[in-house]
């Protein structure tokens, strides 16, 4: 992916049954895997997003969850009751958020989907050539879906966007993305995303 503008993404990826992969209050806990490789001459944008989960368009706000990429990786949440108690576009640093231009980095995310403070986010990573994943974030008792109580009591369907969305810059970003996989089991997701590992 060569990015000259500010957005190059797949919106609403399709699942095994040719259905859009929506997340909502019935999603329970799901695992998402993907790989990123940055060009060796990577220039960090002011901000960039490599994976995001958007709430219903009627909310018109930041994504409920996203993976930030600039000179490091981090997680952001903007979730809960946007008319009441919620997390306001807050960054959560990873114990290893470093970038390694020129090499692949694999990620596995475990997300318990909840509109209330009963959700969770766990993140693992491994570097190119490594066999095992290392835990780099364990975040409990947080909302991971967003809604507005003034519009109703339920969090509607949330949808994924995967690619790169960044601040408009005067330089080019080149990165490769691969292995986007979603499922309900860590080992199964890893085996599907990286069958040769």
DOZA-91338 format. One record per residue (C-alpha): residue in one letter; x, y, z. Coordinates in pm, whole numbers, plus 50000, padded with zeros to 5 digits. Layout:
N
aXYZ;...
This chain:
197
x500005000050000;x501445033549894;x499755062550067;x500055097249914;x496755110650046;x495345103850387;x493275071650356;x493595037050201;x491375011550376;x489114981550338;x485764990150492;x483414963450630;x485414931650554;x483404900750462;x483264868550668;x483104832050566;x479384833850484;x479804865050267;x478344886050547;x479834918450678;x481804912851001;x479774934051239;x480454935751612;x477714942951865;x476584933052212;x476094896852103;x479644893351964;x480994882052301;x484754877952289;x486534877351953;x490154875351837;x491514896151549;x494914889751389;x496884909751133;x500454917051020;x502164950050941;x505444957350761;x506644993350731;x509025005450463;x512625008550583;x512525046650539;x509305049950740;x508405085750832;x505935087751116;x502845108551043;x501415131051313;x498805104051365;x497815072651179;x495365044151225;x495955008851094;x492824991551231;x489585006851357;x486154996151478;x483465021851400;x480145025051573;x476895032251386;x477195061351143;x474385079251329;x476795085751618;x479195105951399;x482185102351632;x485665087251660;x485925049251625;x485135030251943;x488465011951915;x491555016751702;x495205007151665;x497325038351629;x500515037951418;x502975066851392;x506405063251559;x504935035751781;x501855013551809;x499165019952071;x495485013452138;x492735039652162;x489225036452305;x486265060052259;x483495038652400;x480585036152641;x477535058752666;x478565089652472;x475735108452645;x476975097352987;x479855077053130;x482355068252859;x486035067652767;x486935098452562;x489385089452279;x492005077252529;x495395062252437;x496655030552607;x500375024752566;x501634989752495;x504474974752700;x506194970752361;x504784995352110;x508004998251910;x508064997951532;x510604978251325;x510664992350971;x511624966650708;x510304936650906;x506914920950970;x505174924651305;x502244901651384;x499434911551621;x496614892651789;x493884912251968;x491324897452206;x488324920052255;x485354914052484;x482634935452330;x480554955052579;x478854989052595;x479444989752973;x482564987753188;x482664949753158;x484674947652836;x488354940652789;x491204943452540;x494284921052528;x497084924252273;x499944901052178;x502734906551925;x505664888451770;x508424899351538;x509434884251207;x511304851651271;x509854846151618;x507654816151694;x505884828252008;x503684857952085;x504304881352380;x501524898052577;x501834936052552;x498484948352689;x495824935352925;x493054960652977;x490014950753185;x486764967253295;x486394990552997;x483624996152742;x484564986152388;x481334995552206;x479765029952184;x476185042652192;x474115072752292;x471465066052553;x469415094652406;x469045073452089;x468205041052268;x469625016052518;x471534993552275;x474884996252102;x474184990251733;x476324972451477;x479984983151469;x482104976951159;x485824971851093;x488104992650874;x491594979350798;x494264998150608;x495975030950682;x494295063850765;x496585092650861;x496995129750902;x497535145250557;x501305148850512;x503775160750249;x505525127150230;x504625092150116;x504025063050353;x504485027550224;x503364997750430;x502184962250377;x499244946150559;x498414909150561;x496614880950741;x493524899450870;x491604871951049;x488794871551305;x487554842451517;x486604830651864;x489794811551955;x493414823651984;x495054792351842;x492554789151557;x493044825451454;x496844821751460;x496694789551256;x494404805850996;x496354838550973;x499824822750964;x499434786350851;x503174781850799;x504244794251144;
